[in-house]
């Protein structure tokens, strides 16, 4: 009996038992000592355990499956996740942070690649891709709209401050008349920075029927959008060479009627 207890104490001296979410683990003290500032090392220290540590495993209320990858990181400084597993890079980074591994470089976590040749696997991957693509596309659309409205609202504020006119026009063309003929040529960018900024912002995002977001952006400047219109006059251009090389045949005029918010 004494010999069994002595052997048990020797094991306890060289290793530590954890129960992580119901999964038992035995971790060497030497590995824990290599990461002295982490939660696991503190749990196994004399400060926490005292001079006569208990024989039962220390319980940790975390996911038992993810913990094995935490140990991989402690041993090797890097982790390889299975391609079709439930554990993601994001979830493992959160787990590492919980245990005291701060600012872990995501590049140390890689995902194993397996060739997938069954219709079920391909259908699953395609479904996940379509869901992620739709989500990212929606995020991009919202971000693009916010960028567009922020740009226009800033330009409206500057134009109103400098001119005192609540009817603001952002025009990238100069009108030239000869009798009944009307031609247009591109304005010099150096003198029309605001105009080009606004026109560029609306090239891929029309606000003609979607001004609520613009009204929200203008509100921070104490302004309100009463009328908005954007259009293009490329059919009247004298020649394609009149445009700057990076401009092309696109929207060239934005007209906005503002009101002050009292």
Buried (B, 14 or more C-beta within 10 A) or exposed (E): EEEEEEEEEEEBEEBBBBBBBEBEBEBEBEBBEEBEEBEBBBBBBEEEBEEEBEEEBBEBEBBBEBBBBBBBBBEEEEBEBEEEEEBEBEBBBEBBEEBBBEEBEEEBBEBEEEEEEEEEBEEEEEEEEEEEEEEEEEEEEEEEBEEBBBBBBBBBBBBBEEEEEBEBBBBBBEEEEEEEEEBBBBBEBEEBEBBBBBBBBBBEBEBEEEBEBBBBBBEEBEBBBEEBEBEBBBEBBEEEEBBEEEBEEBBBBBBBEBEEEE
